[in-house]
């Protein structure tokens, strides 16, 4: 053999590998630059984004932080150069947002970067301008500049075309950028954030406005007005922030914002602990809107787990998670949730007296009958929409319904004595899904709304909605943009029936946002599943014997009646032999 198989990589290759860890997309660049600005003591940060139809063309982040001296401006682009740690011991007590020295070097390895900086209170009359292209300093000169730092990034991934090919649409990339800015704005109320896209302001928060004002600016005053504060202390940590009331919930955890010591993070465990604190106040498949910050000793948090620092490892994790769940439960227990539920549902005209009073004996049965009657009428409309004539083959064994369990499962008996349990929601979801898919290639059936449903969305969800409009239109949604981050839903798929609230569109956007890496066909499939789920008969709703029979008849004519679109079973069978064995007969 000649030569050696093991080689030391050249600096350019090393820098591009490091860039691959830190710089995944334009939002990664924005995240690193924003964190550097916050660490530099900035009180005001401006993010400017330019784009054309093909994608993001320029990123500019300007801050009023402490700035850098001329020699520091050049040194900052050297691999592993940092002002935030001194030795290995500092890695166990990270108190800044950024500490990976190769962040600027990694960005400059795959882009053209211009840095303009002037140190604060230094008396310097001029600032420093440094231009780095492909990891090499190509210009350095004095320039007039305000105190602080501006970083301009152009031609991202110009020398790594394979990586550029994996970027998503312009609106998807914008959604990720807005998401980064939103998370940091929520974690740092002491900093004013402003995001501008192609000259139009898309997001703005005020300095020292506090977390609640930041939430109002990003998610709307209506949501902020109903939030419940959480503030608890244990020997280990302090838990602070805001929680939504149970009536304000989502189909996924995309609006549970978690930060630790001001660092926005992703943590399934902490999100689950927040959800656990709600207990039975939320259905098992629903999540709250929550903004929670944990303050604890730096030594209890290992932030050097993931290159982008979005994930952390906690010491004494079990105690911390238990404290979070207990704090959420205590915050909710101290609020009049019943009063909020009445205010949130004006259609039912419920009134909660200031002091509890006994209800007249006749009032409860009357209210129960009205609720039951509305539910039966809605279920009947839903079943009529999926009633189809024809002689399709019945793929289920013959069975007749005999009742319901927990207003969720239909109990049916087969001709041979087999006992069947049918999940009424999953069954109707399968029926709707098959019908929507069968009509995909035809003009979508829409139902125009008498009053358009108005959605006011944060910038991240607005960008996702703009990107998804074509997919939504294919399914029968008619959505129009009017005003900044405000949309009107004028029509919905006929399968949904009357849209009583705009939640279906909001949840569609949230689902698309969490699945932003999906291809277009997959995204359309996601919309179809949501339409089927939201238009189907709900669990917990009483059905008449005739409605049960019709639902089973419709399910029997589907192509795959045994599972819902998500793969959950619709029917569970216990034959007579199995029943006999359970009761030890014969």
C-alpha positions as CSV (number, residue, x, y, z in Angstrom):
1,X,0.0,0.0,0.0
2,X,1.2,3.5,-0.7
3,X,0.2,6.6,1.3
4,X,-2.0,6.8,4.3
5,X,-5.8,6.6,4.5
6,X,-5.9,9.2,7.3
7,X,-5.4,12.8,6.3
8,X,-5.6,16.1,8.1
9,X,-8.2,18.2,6.4
10,X,-7.3,21.6,5.0
11,X,-8.7,24.7,6.8
12,X,-11.3,25.5,4.1
13,X,-12.9,22.0,4.5
14,X,-12.8,22.2,8.3
15,X,-14.6,25.6,8.2
16,X,-17.3,24.3,5.9
17,X,-17.9,21.3,8.1
18,X,-18.2,23.6,11.1
19,X,-20.6,25.8,9.0
20,X,-22.7,22.7,8.3
21,X,-23.2,22.2,12.1
22,X,-24.1,25.8,12.8
23,X,-25.5,27.3,9.5
24,X,-28.4,25.2,8.3
25,X,-30.4,28.0,6.7
26,X,-30.8,31.8,6.7
27,X,-32.6,31.6,10.1
28,X,-29.4,29.9,11.6
29,X,-27.4,33.0,10.6
30,X,-30.0,35.3,12.1
31,X,-30.0,33.3,15.4
32,X,-26.3,33.5,15.8
33,X,-26.1,37.2,15.0
34,X,-29.0,38.0,17.3
35,X,-27.5,36.1,20.2
36,X,-24.2,37.8,19.7
37,X,-26.0,41.2,19.8
38,X,-27.8,40.3,23.0
39,X,-24.5,39.1,24.6
40,X,-23.0,42.4,23.5
41,X,-25.5,44.3,25.7
42,X,-27.7,45.6,22.9
43,X,-30.9,47.3,23.9
44,X,-32.2,47.7,20.3
45,X,-31.8,45.3,17.4
46,X,-32.9,45.7,13.8
47,X,-33.1,42.7,11.5
48,X,-33.4,43.5,7.8
49,X,-34.2,40.8,5.2
50,X,-34.1,41.1,1.5
51,X,-35.5,38.5,-0.9
52,X,-36.6,37.9,-4.4
53,X,-38.9,35.2,-5.8
54,X,-36.0,32.7,-5.6
55,X,-35.3,33.1,-1.9
56,X,-33.4,35.2,0.7
57,X,-30.7,37.4,-0.9
58,X,-29.4,39.5,2.1
59,X,-29.5,39.5,5.9
60,X,-28.5,42.6,7.9
61,X,-28.5,42.7,11.7
62,X,-27.8,46.0,13.4
63,X,-27.4,46.5,17.2
64,X,-26.4,49.2,19.6
65,X,-24.2,46.9,21.7
66,X,-20.7,47.5,22.9
67,X,-19.0,47.1,19.5
68,X,-15.4,46.1,18.8
69,X,-12.0,47.6,18.4
70,X,-10.3,47.3,15.0
71,X,-8.1,44.4,15.9
72,X,-11.1,42.6,17.5
73,X,-13.2,43.0,14.4
74,X,-10.6,40.9,12.4
75,X,-10.0,38.4,15.2
76,X,-13.7,37.7,15.5
77,X,-13.6,35.8,12.2
78,X,-10.9,33.4,13.3
79,X,-12.0,29.9,14.1
80,X,-12.6,29.3,17.8
81,X,-12.0,33.0,18.7
82,X,-14.5,34.2,21.3
83,X,-14.9,36.8,24.1
84,X,-17.3,34.6,26.1
85,X,-15.2,31.8,27.5
86,X,-11.6,31.6,28.7
87,X,-10.9,28.0,29.5
88,X,-12.5,24.6,29.8
89,X,-14.0,25.3,33.3
90,X,-16.2,28.0,31.7
91,X,-18.0,25.4,29.7
92,X,-19.7,24.2,32.8
93,X,-21.1,27.7,33.7
94,X,-22.2,29.2,30.4
95,X,-24.1,32.4,31.1
96,X,-24.1,33.9,27.6
97,X,-26.3,32.9,24.7
98,X,-23.4,32.2,22.3
99,X,-20.0,30.7,23.0
100,X,-19.1,28.7,20.0
101,X,-16.1,30.6,18.6
102,X,-16.6,29.3,15.1
103,X,-20.1,30.9,14.6
104,X,-18.8,34.0,12.6
105,X,-16.1,32.0,11.0
106,X,-18.6,29.4,9.9
107,X,-21.0,31.9,8.4
108,X,-18.1,33.6,6.6
109,X,-17.0,30.3,5.2
110,X,-20.2,29.9,3.2
111,X,-21.1,33.5,2.5
112,X,-19.9,37.1,1.9
113,X,-19.9,38.8,5.3
114,X,-19.4,42.5,5.9
115,X,-19.0,43.7,9.5
116,X,-19.1,47.4,10.5
117,X,-18.5,48.1,14.2
118,X,-17.6,51.0,16.5
119,X,-17.0,50.4,20.3
120,X,-19.3,52.1,22.7
121,X,-17.9,55.0,24.9
122,X,-14.4,54.5,23.5
123,X,-14.0,58.0,22.1
124,X,-13.2,56.5,18.7
125,X,-14.1,58.8,15.9
126,X,-14.4,56.1,13.2
127,X,-15.6,52.6,13.1
128,X,-14.1,49.5,11.4
129,X,-15.3,47.8,8.3
130,X,-14.2,44.2,7.5
131,X,-15.3,42.2,4.5
132,X,-14.8,38.4,4.6
133,X,-15.5,36.2,1.6
134,X,-15.2,32.4,1.7
135,X,-13.4,32.6,5.1
136,X,-10.7,35.1,3.9
137,X,-10.5,38.8,4.9
138,X,-10.6,40.7,1.6
139,X,-11.1,44.2,2.9
140,X,-10.4,46.2,6.1
141,X,-10.7,49.9,6.5
142,X,-12.0,52.7,8.7
143,X,-15.5,53.9,8.1
144,X,-18.0,56.3,9.7
145,X,-20.4,54.3,11.9
146,X,-22.6,54.6,14.9
147,X,-21.7,52.8,18.1
148,X,-22.6,49.1,18.0
149,X,-22.3,46.5,15.3
150,X,-23.8,45.8,11.9
151,X,-23.3,42.4,10.2
152,X,-24.4,42.0,6.5
153,X,-24.6,38.5,5.0
154,X,-24.9,38.0,1.3
155,X,-24.7,35.1,-1.2
156,X,-25.3,32.5,1.5
157,X,-24.1,29.0,0.4
158,X,-22.6,30.5,-2.8
159,X,-19.7,28.0,-2.6
160,X,-21.9,25.1,-1.4
161,X,-24.6,24.8,-4.1
162,X,-25.7,21.4,-2.9
163,X,-26.7,22.9,0.5
164,X,-28.5,25.8,-1.2
165,X,-30.6,23.3,-3.2
166,X,-32.1,22.0,0.1
167,X,-33.5,25.4,1.1
168,X,-37.2,25.7,1.1
169,X,-39.5,28.3,-0.4
170,X,-39.0,32.0,0.4
171,X,-42.0,32.1,2.8
172,X,-40.9,29.0,4.6
173,X,-37.4,30.4,5.2
174,X,-39.0,33.7,6.3
175,X,-41.2,31.8,8.7
176,X,-38.0,30.3,10.3
177,X,-36.4,33.7,10.5
178,X,-39.5,35.2,12.2
179,X,-39.6,32.2,14.5
180,X,-36.1,32.9,15.7
181,X,-36.8,36.6,16.3
182,X,-40.1,35.8,18.1
183,X,-38.5,33.3,20.5
184,X,-35.6,35.7,21.4
185,X,-38.0,38.6,21.8
186,X,-40.1,36.6,24.2
187,X,-37.0,35.6,26.2
188,X,-35.6,39.1,26.3
189,X,-38.2,41.8,27.1
190,X,-35.3,44.2,27.9
191,X,-34.4,44.4,24.2
192,X,-36.4,46.1,21.5
193,X,-36.6,43.9,18.3
194,X,-37.6,45.0,14.9
195,X,-37.8,42.8,11.8
196,X,-38.2,44.3,8.3
197,X,-38.7,42.4,5.1
198,X,-38.1,44.1,1.8
199,X,-38.7,47.5,3.4
200,X,-41.9,46.4,5.2
201,X,-42.0,46.1,9.0
202,X,-43.1,42.6,9.9
203,X,-42.4,42.5,13.7
204,X,-41.7,45.0,16.4
205,X,-41.4,44.9,20.2
206,X,-40.6,47.6,22.7
207,X,-37.7,47.7,25.1
208,X,-38.6,47.0,28.7
209,X,-42.2,46.4,27.7
210,X,-42.1,43.2,29.6
211,X,-43.1,39.7,28.5
212,X,-46.9,40.4,28.4
213,X,-46.4,43.3,26.0
214,X,-44.1,41.2,23.8
215,X,-46.8,38.5,23.7
216,X,-49.5,41.1,22.8
217,X,-47.3,42.5,20.0
218,X,-46.6,39.1,18.5
219,X,-49.8,37.1,19.2
220,X,-52.4,39.9,19.6
221,X,-53.9,41.7,22.6
222,X,-56.9,39.4,22.7
223,X,-54.8,36.4,23.7
224,X,-52.5,38.4,26.0
225,X,-55.6,39.8,27.9
226,X,-56.7,36.3,28.9
227,X,-53.3,34.8,30.0
228,X,-52.7,33.6,33.5
229,X,-49.4,34.7,35.1
230,X,-47.1,32.0,36.6
231,X,-44.5,32.8,39.2
232,X,-43.1,30.2,41.5
233,X,-39.9,29.6,43.3
234,X,-38.2,26.4,44.6
235,X,-34.7,25.9,46.1
236,X,-33.6,24.9,42.6
237,X,-35.2,27.4,40.3
238,X,-37.7,30.2,39.6
239,X,-40.5,29.6,37.1
240,X,-42.1,32.6,35.5
241,X,-44.2,33.5,32.5
242,X,-47.8,33.2,31.3
243,X,-50.3,30.4,30.5
244,X,-53.4,30.2,28.4
245,X,-56.7,29.3,30.0
246,X,-57.9,25.8,29.0
247,X,-60.4,27.2,26.6
248,X,-57.5,28.6,24.5
249,X,-55.7,25.4,23.3
250,X,-53.9,24.1,20.2
251,X,-53.6,20.7,18.4
252,X,-49.8,20.7,18.8
253,X,-47.1,22.2,21.0
254,X,-45.9,24.8,18.5
255,X,-47.0,27.6,20.8
256,X,-45.4,26.4,24.0
257,X,-42.4,28.7,24.2
258,X,-39.7,27.6,26.7
259,X,-36.6,29.4,27.7
260,X,-33.9,28.7,30.3
261,X,-31.9,31.7,31.7
262,X,-33.0,33.7,28.7
263,X,-32.0,31.1,26.1
264,X,-34.9,29.9,23.9
265,X,-34.8,26.1,23.8
266,X,-36.7,23.1,22.6
267,X,-37.5,20.5,25.2
268,X,-40.1,17.8,24.9
269,X,-39.7,17.0,28.6
270,X,-40.4,20.5,29.8
271,X,-43.3,20.9,27.3
272,X,-44.7,17.7,28.7
273,X,-44.4,19.0,32.2
274,X,-46.3,22.1,31.3
275,X,-49.0,20.0,29.7
276,X,-49.0,17.7,32.8
277,X,-49.8,20.7,35.0
278,X,-53.1,21.2,33.1
279,X,-54.1,17.7,34.0
280,X,-57.7,16.9,32.9
281,X,-58.4,20.6,32.1
282,X,-57.3,19.8,28.6
283,X,-58.2,16.8,26.3
284,X,-55.3,14.4,26.0
285,X,-54.5,15.5,22.4
286,X,-54.6,19.2,23.1
287,X,-51.8,21.7,24.2
288,X,-51.9,25.1,25.9
289,X,-50.4,28.3,24.7
290,X,-47.6,28.9,27.2
291,X,-44.6,31.2,27.6
292,X,-42.4,29.8,30.4
293,X,-38.9,30.8,31.5
294,X,-36.8,28.8,34.0
295,X,-34.1,30.6,36.0
296,X,-31.6,28.3,37.6
297,X,-27.9,28.0,38.4
298,X,-25.8,27.8,35.3
299,X,-24.1,24.7,36.6
300,X,-27.4,22.8,36.4
301,X,-27.7,23.3,32.6
302,X,-25.5,21.9,30.0
303,X,-26.0,23.9,26.8
304,X,-23.1,22.3,24.9
305,X,-25.3,19.4,23.7
306,X,-26.3,20.5,20.3
307,X,-24.4,22.7,17.8
308,X,-27.2,25.3,17.6
309,X,-27.7,25.2,21.3
310,X,-31.5,24.7,20.9
311,X,-31.4,21.6,23.2
312,X,-30.0,21.4,26.7
313,X,-29.3,18.8,29.3
314,X,-30.5,19.4,32.9
315,X,-29.0,18.1,36.1
316,X,-31.7,17.0,38.6
317,X,-34.1,16.9,35.7
318,X,-36.8,14.9,37.6
319,X,-37.0,17.5,40.3
320,X,-37.1,20.4,37.8
321,X,-39.9,18.8,35.8
322,X,-41.9,18.1,38.8
323,X,-41.5,21.7,40.0
324,X,-42.7,22.9,36.5
325,X,-45.8,20.7,36.5
326,X,-46.7,21.7,40.1
327,X,-46.2,25.4,39.4
328,X,-48.5,25.3,36.4
329,X,-51.2,23.4,38.4
330,X,-50.9,25.9,41.2
331,X,-51.2,28.9,38.8
332,X,-54.3,27.5,37.2
333,X,-55.9,26.5,40.5
334,X,-55.8,30.1,41.6
335,X,-57.9,31.4,38.7
336,X,-61.6,31.5,38.0
337,X,-61.5,29.3,34.9
338,X,-65.3,29.0,34.8
339,X,-65.8,32.7,34.5
340,X,-63.4,32.8,31.6
341,X,-65.1,29.9,29.9
342,X,-68.4,31.8,30.1
343,X,-66.8,34.9,28.6
344,X,-65.2,32.9,25.8
345,X,-68.4,31.4,24.6
346,X,-70.9,34.2,24.2
347,X,-73.1,32.1,21.9
348,X,-74.3,30.0,24.8
349,X,-75.0,33.1,26.9
350,X,-73.8,31.5,30.1
351,X,-73.6,33.7,33.2
352,X,-71.5,32.9,36.2
353,X,-72.8,34.8,39.3
354,X,-70.3,36.7,41.4
355,X,-71.2,34.4,44.3
356,X,-72.4,30.8,43.9
357,X,-76.1,30.3,44.2
358,X,-78.2,27.1,44.0
359,X,-79.8,26.6,40.6
360,X,-83.5,26.0,40.3
361,X,-84.3,22.3,40.0
362,X,-85.6,22.7,36.4
363,X,-82.6,24.6,35.1
364,X,-80.1,21.8,34.8
365,X,-82.3,19.3,32.8
366,X,-83.3,22.2,30.4
367,X,-79.7,23.1,29.8
368,X,-78.7,19.5,29.4
369,X,-81.5,18.9,26.8
370,X,-80.5,22.0,24.8
371,X,-76.8,20.9,24.7
372,X,-77.8,17.4,23.7
373,X,-80.2,18.6,21.1
374,X,-77.5,20.9,19.5
375,X,-75.0,18.1,19.5
376,X,-77.5,15.6,17.9
377,X,-78.4,18.2,15.2
378,X,-74.7,18.8,14.4
379,X,-74.0,15.1,14.2
380,X,-76.9,14.6,11.9
381,X,-75.6,17.4,9.6
382,X,-72.2,15.8,9.6
383,X,-73.5,12.3,8.7
384,X,-75.7,13.7,5.9
385,X,-72.7,15.4,4.3
386,X,-70.9,12.0,4.1
387,X,-74.0,10.0,3.0
388,X,-73.3,8.7,-0.5
389,X,-75.6,6.6,-2.7
390,X,-74.1,3.6,-4.6
391,X,-73.5,-0.1,-4.4
392,X,-69.9,0.0,-3.0
393,X,-68.8,-3.3,-1.4
394,X,-69.2,-3.6,2.3
395,X,-65.9,-4.5,3.8
396,X,-67.0,-4.8,7.4
397,X,-68.8,-7.9,8.8
398,X,-72.5,-7.4,9.3
399,X,-73.2,-5.8,12.7
400,X,-75.9,-3.9,14.4
401,X,-75.4,-1.2,17.0
402,X,-76.7,-1.8,20.5
403,X,-75.5,1.4,22.2
404,X,-72.6,3.7,23.2
405,X,-69.9,3.7,25.9
406,X,-68.7,7.1,27.2
407,X,-70.4,8.8,24.2
408,X,-67.3,7.8,22.3
409,X,-67.4,4.2,21.4
410,X,-70.3,2.5,19.6
411,X,-71.0,-1.0,20.8
412,X,-72.2,-3.4,18.1
413,X,-73.0,-7.1,17.8
414,X,-72.1,-9.3,14.8
415,X,-74.3,-12.1,13.4
416,X,-72.0,-14.7,15.0
417,X,-72.1,-13.1,18.4
418,X,-68.8,-11.1,18.0
419,X,-68.7,-7.9,20.1
420,X,-67.4,-4.8,18.2
421,X,-66.3,-1.5,19.7
422,X,-66.1,1.4,17.1
423,X,-64.4,4.7,17.8
424,X,-67.0,7.1,16.4
425,X,-64.6,9.9,15.7
426,X,-61.9,7.8,14.0
427,X,-64.6,6.0,12.0
428,X,-66.1,9.2,10.6
429,X,-62.6,10.6,10.1
430,X,-61.9,7.7,7.8
431,X,-65.1,8.2,5.9
432,X,-64.4,11.9,5.3
433,X,-60.8,11.4,4.4
434,X,-61.7,8.8,1.7
435,X,-64.3,11.1,0.2
436,X,-62.0,14.2,0.2
437,X,-59.1,12.2,-1.4
438,X,-61.5,10.7,-4.1
439,X,-62.6,14.2,-5.1
440,X,-59.1,15.7,-5.1
441,X,-58.6,15.9,-8.8
442,X,-62.0,17.6,-9.3
443,X,-62.8,21.2,-8.5
444,X,-62.8,21.4,-4.6
445,X,-66.3,21.7,-3.1
446,X,-66.4,24.9,-1.0
447,X,-68.8,26.5,1.4
448,X,-68.8,30.3,1.5
449,X,-69.0,31.8,5.0
450,X,-71.7,34.3,5.7
451,X,-69.2,36.3,7.8
452,X,-65.5,35.8,6.9
453,X,-63.4,34.3,9.8
454,X,-60.6,36.8,10.5
455,X,-57.2,35.5,11.6
456,X,-54.6,37.8,13.2
457,X,-51.3,35.8,13.2
458,X,-47.8,36.3,14.4
459,X,-45.2,36.9,11.7
460,X,-44.0,33.3,11.7
461,X,-47.5,31.8,11.1
462,X,-48.3,34.6,8.6
463,X,-45.3,33.6,6.4
464,X,-46.4,29.9,6.7
465,X,-49.9,30.8,5.6
466,X,-48.7,32.8,2.6
467,X,-46.6,29.8,1.6
468,X,-49.6,27.4,2.1
469,X,-52.3,29.4,0.3
470,X,-52.0,27.4,-2.9
471,X,-52.2,24.1,-1.0
472,X,-55.2,25.3,1.0
473,X,-57.0,26.5,-2.1
474,X,-56.7,23.0,-3.6
475,X,-58.6,21.7,-0.6
476,X,-61.3,24.4,-0.8
477,X,-60.1,27.1,1.6
478,X,-60.5,30.7,0.2
479,X,-58.0,32.9,2.2
480,X,-57.2,36.5,1.4
481,X,-54.7,38.7,3.0
482,X,-55.7,42.2,4.1
483,X,-53.4,44.2,6.3
484,X,-50.3,43.3,8.1
485,X,-50.4,39.7,9.3
486,X,-54.2,39.6,9.1
487,X,-56.2,37.2,6.8
488,X,-59.9,36.6,6.0
489,X,-61.1,33.1,5.5
490,X,-64.1,33.5,3.1
491,X,-64.8,29.9,2.3
492,X,-63.9,26.4,3.7
493,X,-64.1,22.9,2.3
494,X,-67.7,21.6,2.2
495,X,-66.6,18.7,4.3
496,X,-66.2,21.0,7.3
497,X,-69.8,22.3,7.2
498,X,-70.4,25.6,9.0
499,X,-67.1,27.0,10.4
500,X,-68.0,28.0,13.9
501,X,-64.6,29.3,14.7
502,X,-61.4,30.0,12.8
503,X,-59.5,27.3,14.8
504,X,-59.4,24.9,11.9
505,X,-57.3,27.3,9.8
506,X,-55.0,28.2,12.7
507,X,-54.4,24.5,13.4
508,X,-53.7,23.8,9.8
509,X,-51.1,26.6,9.8
510,X,-49.5,25.3,13.0
511,X,-49.3,21.8,11.5
512,X,-47.7,23.0,8.4
513,X,-45.3,25.1,10.4
514,X,-44.2,22.1,12.5
515,X,-43.9,20.1,9.3
516,X,-42.1,22.7,7.3
517,X,-39.7,20.2,5.8
518,X,-42.4,18.3,4.0
519,X,-42.7,18.2,0.3
520,X,-45.8,19.8,-1.3
521,X,-47.7,16.5,-1.8
522,X,-47.1,15.7,1.9
523,X,-48.3,19.1,2.9
524,X,-51.5,18.6,0.9
525,X,-51.9,15.3,2.6
526,X,-51.6,17.0,6.0
527,X,-54.3,19.5,5.1
528,X,-56.6,16.7,4.0
529,X,-56.1,14.8,7.3
530,X,-56.9,18.0,9.3
531,X,-60.0,18.6,7.2
532,X,-61.2,15.1,7.8
533,X,-60.4,15.3,11.6
534,X,-62.1,18.7,12.1
535,X,-65.2,17.8,10.0
536,X,-65.8,14.4,11.7
537,X,-68.2,13.5,14.4
538,X,-66.5,14.2,17.7
539,X,-65.8,11.9,20.6
540,X,-68.0,12.5,23.7
541,X,-71.1,13.3,21.6
542,X,-74.2,11.2,22.1
543,X,-75.6,9.6,18.9
544,X,-79.1,8.2,18.3
545,X,-79.5,4.6,17.4
546,X,-80.2,5.6,13.8
547,X,-77.1,7.8,13.7
548,X,-75.0,4.9,14.9
549,X,-76.4,2.7,12.2
550,X,-75.7,5.2,9.5
551,X,-72.2,5.8,10.7
552,X,-71.4,2.0,10.6
553,X,-73.0,1.7,7.1
554,X,-70.8,4.5,5.8
555,X,-67.7,3.1,7.4
556,X,-68.3,-0.3,5.8
557,X,-68.2,1.2,2.3
558,X,-64.8,2.8,2.7
559,X,-61.6,1.3,1.2
560,X,-59.8,0.7,4.5
561,X,-62.5,0.7,7.3
562,X,-60.2,-0.7,10.0
563,X,-58.0,2.3,10.6
564,X,-58.4,6.1,10.6
565,X,-56.0,8.3,8.3
566,X,-53.5,8.4,11.2
567,X,-53.3,4.7,11.5
568,X,-55.3,4.3,14.7
569,X,-57.9,1.5,14.8
570,X,-61.5,2.3,14.1
571,X,-62.9,-1.1,15.1
572,X,-61.9,-3.6,17.8
573,X,-63.5,-7.1,17.8
574,X,-64.0,-9.7,20.5
575,X,-65.3,-12.9,19.1
576,X,-67.5,-15.2,21.2
577,X,-64.6,-17.6,21.9
578,X,-62.5,-14.7,23.3
579,X,-65.4,-13.5,25.4
580,X,-66.0,-17.0,26.7
581,X,-62.3,-17.2,27.7
582,X,-62.5,-13.9,29.4
583,X,-65.3,-15.2,31.6
584,X,-63.7,-18.7,31.9
585,X,-66.6,-20.4,30.2
586,X,-66.1,-23.8,28.7
